[in-house]
Amino acid sequence: MNLRDKLRILADAAKYDASCASSGTTRRDSRDGKGLGSTEGMGICHSYAPDGRCISLLKILLTNWCVYDCRYCINRASSDVRRARFTPEEVVKLTLDFYRRNYIEGLFLSSGIIRTPDYTMEQLVRVAKLLRSEHGFRGYIHLKTIPDADQALIDEAGRWADRLSINVELPSADSLARLAPEKDPASIRRSMAGLRGRIDEAKDAAREARRISNATPARKPPRFAPGGQSTQLIVGADASDDRRILTLSARLYGGYRLRRVYYSAFSPIPDASTDLPARAAPLLREHRLYQADWLMRFYGFAADEIATGGDGMLDLGMDPKLAWALRHRERFPVDINRADKETLLRVPGLGVRNVARILDARRVRAVTLDDLARLRLPLAKVLPFVTLPGHRPGAGDEVESAVLAARLRSAQIGLFDAPPPAREEGELQAEGESLQAIAGVAAQAEAPPPAAAPAPAPAAPRPAQPSLFGDD
């Protein structure tokens, strides 16, 4: 089988793994004439899998042969699919060729289990080692880690890779035992805990090296997976509801310090087991889980605050932050000029960046409705939940949760809606000037005026190792 055919088979086989992103790594490039590649995304051409997923890495399997027979997996041992296998040298060649053609920024490499977990892990590590040590490759490398592999191999993988990942796959131990009997939750826990320990040790060593580097020349400590570890959960392959999935994600973030939990909507596979659903999980459900995940990571929400319905599912008709606010109307409206950061982050339509801008702006003067408009906030979503000079939600539709929910639900932007019309260049320039004025007003206000100058004009307006599963 030639290299092109192998690539066609093994790139297609890798598309079901969602857990690849080049965030979180250290910045490296080869502009100093040393090595090859870069972790920066400049000039990278993004390709798209047949299901619409954007791929900015060379995302392939080393092989789709596998001794495991996970029922949800297209590459399971009993699956009647065309098989292929790369050698480590072939993966290295493909990675370098694709990078030189400016197609990719790095490599995401996974594999089916061949022979033994140790043998498979050894082959994956060899690819990363060849790229780094023999070819000076400085781009991004993400390796899948085999939970049952020897710890020495996992340690070596962390030396060469930017990120490691171990897929939890299913939200409950019962589902894993039923659909993937060869996989052991305890082994997954041990491997993830071991990775956390090694990553923490490397960070502590790097911190100590920075502390003493000013006094004495310090040797740079060895790196270990600077992009951390991640995992993937399959959504819809079993009966687990969104509450259970988010609770597990919160446990993974807190107990194992994962950088990301990825969610992958289940897709039916040929000759599937009768234990699996006949229909695909809605992509919108996957999308809502990512939104809820973001609320837990950056907005201060707890998992048990988000999916509180009787069925444990997120509302597909509106984003989870808006759904939470409508369930807690007693907390609103809030004064946008007095509320603290944590409260503002819970206002629908206010993101982390715009909350920071509002907090900066109100140090100088009260934030007004015009300021919010300049920030191009979704005012229809924000205004029912805030008070500010010249605005207070009325006693009608804006405060009745049922009516407001119906209105905002119909206004939610769909995943596949047409984009808004393009704006004129002058409008974009005016908006940029307004935002720049908003961002800079605090510095202007704090600067003393020149001694001989008249008084300045008024400021411009500015806008212990936990259990992996709860049931084992």
C-alpha positions as CSV (number, residue, x, y, z in Angstrom):
1,M,0.0,0.0,0.0
2,N,1.5,3.4,-1.0
3,L,1.8,6.4,1.4
4,R,-1.1,8.2,-0.2
5,D,-3.5,5.4,0.4
6,K,-2.3,5.0,4.0
7,L,-2.9,8.7,4.6
8,R,-6.4,8.5,3.2
9,I,-7.3,5.7,5.4
10,L,-5.6,6.8,8.6
11,A,-6.6,10.5,8.4
12,D,-10.2,9.5,7.9
13,A,-10.0,7.1,10.9
14,A,-8.7,9.9,13.1
15,K,-11.5,12.3,12.5
16,Y,-13.6,10.9,15.4
17,D,-11.1,12.1,18.0
18,A,-12.0,15.7,19.0
19,S,-9.3,16.2,21.5
20,C,-6.7,18.1,19.5
21,A,-6.0,21.8,19.8
22,S,-2.7,23.6,19.9
23,S,-3.5,26.0,22.7
24,G,-1.5,26.0,25.9
25,T,1.9,25.2,24.5
26,T,5.0,27.3,24.9
27,R,5.9,29.6,22.0
28,R,8.7,28.4,19.9
29,D,9.8,29.1,16.4
30,S,12.8,28.7,14.1
31,R,13.5,32.3,13.1
32,D,16.9,32.1,14.8
33,G,18.0,29.6,12.2
34,K,17.9,26.7,14.6
35,G,15.5,23.9,13.9
36,L,12.4,23.7,11.9
37,G,8.8,24.6,12.4
38,S,6.8,26.9,14.8
39,T,3.9,26.6,17.3
40,E,2.5,29.9,16.0
41,G,-0.5,29.7,13.7
42,M,0.7,32.2,11.1
43,G,0.3,30.9,7.5
44,I,-1.4,27.7,8.5
45,C,-4.0,26.3,6.0
46,H,-6.9,24.7,7.8
47,S,-8.4,21.6,6.3
48,Y,-11.9,20.3,7.1
49,A,-13.0,16.7,7.7
50,P,-16.1,15.4,5.9
51,D,-18.2,16.1,9.0
52,G,-17.1,19.8,9.1
53,R,-14.5,19.7,11.8
54,C,-11.7,22.2,11.3
55,I,-8.2,20.6,11.4
56,S,-5.1,22.7,11.6
57,L,-2.8,19.8,12.5
58,L,-1.8,16.7,10.6
59,K,-4.2,14.5,12.5
60,I,-3.7,10.8,11.8
61,L,-3.5,7.4,13.4
62,L,-0.3,5.4,13.4
63,T,-2.5,2.5,12.6
64,N,-6.2,1.6,12.7
65,W,-5.5,-2.0,13.6
66,C,-6.6,-2.6,17.2
67,V,-6.8,-5.5,19.6
68,Y,-9.5,-3.8,21.6
69,D,-13.2,-4.2,20.6
70,C,-14.8,-1.0,21.9
71,R,-18.3,-1.2,20.5
72,Y,-18.6,2.6,19.7
73,C,-15.3,2.6,17.8
74,I,-15.1,2.4,14.0
75,N,-11.6,0.8,14.4
76,R,-12.6,-1.9,16.8
77,A,-11.1,-5.4,16.3
78,S,-14.4,-6.8,14.9
79,S,-15.0,-3.9,12.5
80,D,-14.9,-4.7,8.8
81,V,-12.9,-1.6,7.7
82,R,-9.8,-1.3,5.5
83,R,-6.7,-1.4,7.6
84,A,-3.4,0.4,7.3
85,R,-0.3,1.2,9.3
86,F,2.4,3.8,9.1
87,T,6.0,3.3,10.2
88,P,7.3,6.0,12.5
89,E,9.6,7.2,9.7
90,E,6.6,7.6,7.3
91,V,4.8,9.8,9.9
92,V,7.9,11.9,10.3
93,K,8.2,12.4,6.5
94,L,4.5,13.3,6.2
95,T,4.7,15.8,9.0
96,L,7.8,17.6,7.6
97,D,6.5,17.6,4.1
98,F,3.1,19.0,5.2
99,Y,4.8,21.7,7.3
100,R,7.1,22.8,4.5
101,R,4.1,23.2,2.3
102,N,2.6,25.4,5.0
103,Y,-0.4,23.1,5.4
104,I,-0.1,22.4,9.2
105,E,1.3,23.8,12.4
106,G,2.0,20.5,14.0
107,L,1.1,16.9,14.5
108,F,-1.8,15.1,16.4
109,L,-0.9,11.4,16.6
110,S,-3.0,8.6,18.0
111,S,-3.2,4.9,17.3
112,G,-5.1,1.7,17.7
113,I,-3.5,-0.8,20.2
114,I,-1.2,-3.2,18.3
115,R,0.5,-6.1,20.0
116,T,0.7,-4.5,23.5
117,P,0.2,-1.1,25.0
118,D,3.9,-0.8,25.6
119,Y,4.7,-1.5,22.0
120,T,2.2,1.0,20.7
121,M,3.4,3.7,23.0
122,E,7.0,3.0,22.0
123,Q,6.1,3.6,18.4
124,L,4.2,6.9,19.2
125,V,7.2,8.1,21.2
126,R,9.6,7.2,18.4
127,V,7.8,9.6,16.0
128,A,8.0,12.5,18.4
129,K,11.6,11.8,19.3
130,L,12.7,11.6,15.6
131,L,10.9,14.9,14.8
132,R,12.5,16.7,17.8
133,S,16.0,15.3,18.0
134,E,16.9,14.4,14.4
135,H,15.0,17.1,12.5
136,G,14.8,19.9,15.0
137,F,11.1,20.2,14.6
138,R,9.7,23.0,16.8
139,G,6.1,22.8,15.9
140,Y,3.3,21.5,18.0
141,I,3.1,17.7,18.9
142,H,0.1,16.1,20.6
143,L,0.4,12.4,21.5
144,K,-2.3,10.1,22.7
145,T,-1.2,8.2,25.8
146,I,-2.0,4.5,26.3
147,P,-3.2,4.2,29.9
148,D,-1.6,0.7,30.4
149,A,1.8,1.6,29.0
150,D,4.9,1.6,31.1
151,Q,5.5,4.8,33.1
152,A,8.9,5.3,31.6
153,L,7.4,5.4,28.1
154,I,4.8,8.0,29.2
155,D,7.6,10.1,30.8
156,E,9.5,10.0,27.5
157,A,6.4,11.0,25.6
158,G,6.1,14.1,27.9
159,R,9.6,15.0,27.1
160,W,9.0,15.3,23.4
161,A,5.3,16.2,23.1
162,D,3.6,19.6,23.9
163,R,0.4,17.9,25.1
164,L,-0.6,14.4,26.1
165,S,-4.1,13.1,26.4
166,I,-5.9,10.0,27.7
167,N,-9.5,9.6,26.6
168,V,-12.0,8.8,29.3
169,E,-14.4,8.2,26.5
170,L,-17.7,7.5,28.4
171,P,-19.1,9.3,31.4
172,S,-19.8,6.3,33.6
173,A,-17.9,3.2,34.7
174,D,-21.0,1.0,33.9
175,S,-21.0,2.3,30.3
176,L,-17.3,1.7,29.9
177,A,-17.6,-1.8,31.2
178,R,-20.5,-2.5,28.8
179,L,-19.2,-0.8,25.7
180,A,-15.4,-1.0,26.2
181,P,-14.7,-4.0,28.4
182,E,-10.9,-4.0,27.8
183,K,-10.6,-0.5,29.2
184,D,-10.1,-0.2,33.0
185,P,-11.2,3.0,34.8
186,A,-8.7,2.5,37.5
187,S,-5.9,2.3,35.0
188,I,-7.1,5.5,33.4
189,R,-7.2,7.2,36.8
190,R,-3.7,6.2,37.6
191,S,-2.3,7.4,34.3
192,M,-4.0,10.7,34.5
193,A,-2.9,11.2,38.1
194,G,0.7,10.3,37.1
195,L,0.6,12.8,34.3
196,R,-0.7,15.5,36.6
197,G,2.2,14.8,39.0
198,R,4.9,14.9,36.3
199,I,3.4,18.1,34.8
200,D,3.3,19.8,38.2
201,E,6.9,18.8,38.9
202,A,8.0,20.2,35.6
203,K,6.2,23.5,36.3
204,D,7.7,23.7,39.8
205,A,11.2,23.1,38.4
206,A,10.7,25.8,35.7
207,R,9.5,28.2,38.3
208,E,12.5,27.6,40.6
209,A,14.8,27.9,37.6
210,R,13.4,31.3,36.8
211,R,13.7,32.4,40.4
212,I,17.4,31.7,40.6
213,S,18.4,32.6,37.0
214,N,18.9,36.2,37.9
215,A,21.6,35.3,40.5
216,T,23.4,32.5,38.8
217,P,23.4,30.9,35.4
218,A,20.9,28.1,35.7
219,R,20.5,25.1,33.4
220,K,17.0,25.0,31.9
221,P,15.0,22.2,33.6
222,P,13.7,19.4,31.4
223,R,10.3,20.0,29.8
224,F,7.3,17.8,30.3
225,A,4.1,18.3,28.3
226,P,4.0,22.1,28.7
227,G,0.5,22.2,27.1
228,G,-0.8,19.9,29.9
229,Q,-3.2,17.0,29.4
230,S,-6.6,16.7,27.9
231,T,-9.3,14.1,27.4
232,Q,-12.4,13.4,25.4
233,L,-16.0,12.3,26.3
234,I,-18.3,10.8,23.8
235,V,-21.8,12.3,24.1
236,G,-24.9,10.3,23.3
237,A,-23.3,6.8,23.1
238,D,-24.9,5.9,26.4
239,A,-27.8,7.2,28.5
240,S,-25.7,9.7,30.6
241,D,-27.4,13.1,30.8
242,D,-25.7,16.4,30.5
243,R,-25.6,16.9,34.3
244,R,-23.6,13.8,34.7
245,I,-21.2,14.7,31.9
246,L,-20.6,18.2,33.4
247,T,-20.1,16.8,36.9
248,L,-17.5,14.5,35.6
249,S,-15.8,17.3,33.6
250,A,-15.7,19.5,36.8
251,R,-14.1,16.5,38.6
252,L,-11.5,16.1,35.9
253,Y,-10.6,19.8,35.9
254,G,-10.4,20.0,39.6
255,G,-8.7,16.7,40.4
256,Y,-6.4,16.2,37.5
257,R,-5.9,19.8,36.3
258,L,-6.8,19.0,32.8
259,R,-6.4,21.8,30.2
260,R,-9.4,20.8,28.2
261,V,-12.2,18.3,28.2
262,Y,-13.4,17.8,24.6
263,Y,-16.9,16.6,23.8
264,S,-17.7,14.5,20.7
265,A,-21.2,13.8,19.6
266,F,-21.7,10.1,18.9
267,S,-22.1,9.1,15.3
268,P,-23.5,5.7,14.3
269,I,-21.0,3.4,12.8
270,P,-21.4,0.5,10.3
271,D,-22.4,-2.9,11.8
272,A,-22.9,-1.2,15.1
273,S,-23.8,-3.1,18.3
274,T,-27.5,-3.1,19.3
275,D,-26.3,-1.5,22.6
276,L,-25.6,1.7,20.7
277,P,-28.2,4.3,19.6
278,A,-29.3,4.1,16.0
279,R,-29.3,7.9,15.6
280,A,-26.5,10.4,16.0
281,A,-26.4,12.7,19.0
282,P,-27.4,16.3,18.0
283,L,-24.4,18.5,17.3
284,L,-26.2,21.2,19.1
285,R,-26.0,19.2,22.3
286,E,-22.2,19.0,21.8
287,H,-22.2,22.8,21.3
288,R,-24.2,23.5,24.5
289,L,-21.8,21.3,26.5
290,Y,-18.9,23.3,25.2
291,Q,-20.7,26.5,26.3
292,A,-21.4,25.0,29.7
293,D,-17.8,23.9,30.0
294,W,-16.7,27.5,29.3
295,L,-19.0,28.7,32.0
296,M,-17.3,26.4,34.5
297,R,-13.8,27.3,33.4
298,F,-14.0,31.1,33.0
299,Y,-17.3,32.4,34.5
300,G,-17.3,30.9,38.0
301,F,-20.3,28.5,37.5
302,A,-20.5,25.2,39.3
303,A,-21.6,22.1,37.4
304,D,-24.7,21.7,39.6
305,E,-25.9,25.2,38.7
306,I,-26.0,24.7,34.9
307,A,-28.1,21.5,34.1
308,T,-30.8,21.6,36.7
309,G,-33.8,20.4,34.8
310,G,-35.7,17.3,35.8
311,D,-34.2,15.3,32.9
312,G,-30.6,16.5,33.6
313,M,-30.3,17.9,30.1
314,L,-29.3,21.4,28.8
315,D,-31.8,23.4,27.0
316,L,-31.0,23.1,23.3
317,G,-33.1,26.2,22.5
318,M,-30.8,28.7,24.3
319,D,-27.3,29.0,25.7
320,P,-26.9,27.7,29.3
321,K,-26.0,31.1,30.7
322,L,-29.2,32.7,29.5
323,A,-31.1,29.7,30.8
324,W,-29.6,30.0,34.2
325,A,-30.4,33.8,34.4
326,L,-34.0,33.1,33.5
327,R,-34.3,30.6,36.3
328,H,-32.8,33.1,38.8
329,R,-34.7,36.3,37.9
330,E,-34.6,37.2,41.7
331,R,-30.9,38.1,41.2
332,F,-31.7,40.5,38.4
333,P,-31.6,43.3,37.3
334,V,-28.1,44.2,38.6
335,D,-26.6,47.7,38.5
336,I,-24.0,47.6,35.9
337,N,-22.1,50.4,37.6
338,R,-22.0,48.8,41.0
339,A,-22.1,45.1,40.5
340,D,-18.8,43.2,41.2
341,K,-17.0,41.2,38.5
342,E,-18.5,37.8,39.5
343,T,-22.0,39.2,39.2
344,L,-21.4,40.8,35.9
345,L,-20.0,37.6,34.5
346,R,-23.4,36.0,35.1
347,V,-25.3,38.6,33.0
348,P,-26.4,37.1,29.7
349,G,-24.5,38.7,26.8
350,L,-21.5,39.9,28.8
351,G,-18.3,38.1,28.1
352,V,-15.0,38.1,30.0
353,R,-13.4,40.7,27.8
354,N,-16.3,43.1,27.9
355,V,-16.8,42.8,31.6
356,A,-13.1,43.8,32.0
357,R,-13.8,46.8,29.7
358,I,-16.9,47.8,31.7
359,L,-14.9,47.6,35.0
360,D,-12.2,49.8,33.6
361,A,-14.6,52.3,32.1
362,R,-16.7,52.8,35.3
363,R,-13.5,53.9,37.2
364,V,-13.9,57.2,35.4
365,R,-17.6,57.7,35.1
366,A,-20.9,55.9,34.9
367,V,-21.3,53.5,32.0
368,T,-24.3,54.4,29.9
369,L,-26.4,52.7,27.3
370,D,-24.4,54.4,24.5
371,D,-21.2,52.8,26.0
372,L,-22.8,49.3,25.8
373,A,-23.9,50.0,22.2
374,R,-20.3,50.9,21.3
375,L,-19.1,47.6,22.7
376,R,-21.5,46.0,20.2
377,L,-23.1,43.9,23.0
378,P,-26.3,41.9,22.2
379,L,-28.5,44.5,23.9
380,A,-31.7,42.6,23.5
381,K,-30.1,39.9,25.7
382,V,-28.3,42.2,28.2
383,L,-30.8,45.0,28.9
384,P,-33.5,42.9,30.6
385,F,-30.9,41.9,33.3
386,V,-29.2,45.3,34.1
387,T,-29.9,48.8,35.2
388,L,-27.9,51.8,34.2
389,P,-28.4,55.6,33.7
390,G,-31.4,56.0,31.5
391,H,-32.5,52.4,31.6
392,R,-34.4,50.2,34.0
393,P,-36.3,47.0,32.8
394,G,-40.0,47.7,32.7
395,A,-42.8,45.8,34.3
396,G,-43.9,44.0,31.2
397,D,-42.2,41.6,28.8
398,E,-38.7,42.5,30.0
399,V,-39.2,41.0,33.5
400,E,-41.6,38.2,32.9
401,S,-39.4,35.1,32.5
402,A,-41.8,33.1,30.4
403,V,-42.3,35.9,27.9
404,L,-38.7,36.9,27.9
405,A,-37.6,33.3,27.4
406,A,-39.8,33.0,24.4
407,R,-38.5,36.2,22.9
408,L,-34.8,35.5,23.5
409,R,-35.2,31.8,22.4
410,S,-36.4,32.9,19.0
411,A,-33.5,35.4,18.8
412,Q,-30.8,32.9,19.5
413,I,-28.3,32.6,16.6
414,G,-28.3,29.2,15.1
415,L,-25.1,27.3,14.3
416,F,-25.8,27.4,10.6
417,D,-27.6,30.8,10.3
418,A,-26.3,33.2,7.6
419,P,-23.7,35.7,8.8
420,P,-24.7,39.3,9.4
421,P,-24.2,41.6,6.4
422,A,-20.7,43.1,6.0
423,R,-20.3,46.6,7.3
424,E,-18.7,49.5,5.5
425,E,-15.1,50.4,6.1
426,G,-16.0,53.8,7.6
427,E,-18.3,52.1,10.1
428,L,-15.6,49.7,11.2
429,Q,-13.1,52.5,11.6
430,A,-15.5,54.6,13.7
431,E,-16.2,51.6,15.9
432,G,-12.5,50.9,16.4
433,E,-11.9,54.6,17.4
434,S,-14.8,54.4,19.9
435,L,-13.5,51.2,21.5
436,Q,-10.0,52.7,21.6
437,A,-11.3,55.7,23.4
438,I,-13.2,53.5,25.8
439,A,-10.1,51.4,26.6
440,G,-7.8,54.4,27.1
441,V,-9.9,56.8,29.1
442,A,-8.6,55.6,32.5
443,A,-5.0,56.3,31.5
444,Q,-6.0,59.7,30.2
445,A,-7.8,60.6,33.4
446,E,-4.9,59.6,35.7
447,A,-2.3,61.5,33.7
448,P,-1.6,65.0,35.1
449,P,-2.2,67.9,32.7
450,P,0.8,70.1,31.5
451,A,1.5,73.0,33.8
452,A,0.8,75.7,31.2
453,A,-2.1,74.0,29.5
454,P,-5.8,74.7,30.1
455,A,-7.9,72.2,32.0
456,P,-8.4,69.1,29.9
457,A,-11.7,68.5,28.2
458,P,-14.1,66.0,29.7
459,A,-13.2,62.4,29.0
460,A,-14.8,60.8,26.0
461,P,-17.4,58.1,26.7
462,R,-16.0,54.6,27.2
463,P,-17.5,51.5,27.4
464,A,-6.3,14.0,47.3
465,Q,-6.8,11.9,44.0
466,P,-10.5,12.0,43.3
467,S,-12.6,9.3,41.8
468,L,-12.8,9.5,38.0
469,F,-16.4,8.3,37.9
470,G,-19.0,9.0,40.5
471,D,-20.3,5.4,40.5
472,D,-17.1,3.2,40.7
